Amino acid sequence: MSGAGDGKRTPDRRQAELQRLAPGTGIGARLDRAAWSALSQGAPGTWSWPKALGTVALALALAVVIFVTFYHELAFVIGLGLVYGYLLLRARIVHERYIHREAPR
């Protein structure tokens, strides 16, 4: 667990945190919030490389299992790797923007 109150967050509170991270209703803001969530990140402003890389590693490990067992298409594994790379980049950029936006001036 990353914090004392993380286990007691309601879905509404989580949605409010994500809205604060990437405000707006456009596709860019939605993609930013989705990338943040897809990489198992916690509250806005707290980036965790172990969580992000662990999530990517788990996804790629599952892709390899799928590849080895029944879907012998290497493009699937490569494509999934590219998508998770893009999500990692997008989530990191939104984190940096959030940090700079929230920093005291």
Order of alpha helices (4+ residues) and beta strands (2+ residues): alpha-alpha-alpha-alpha
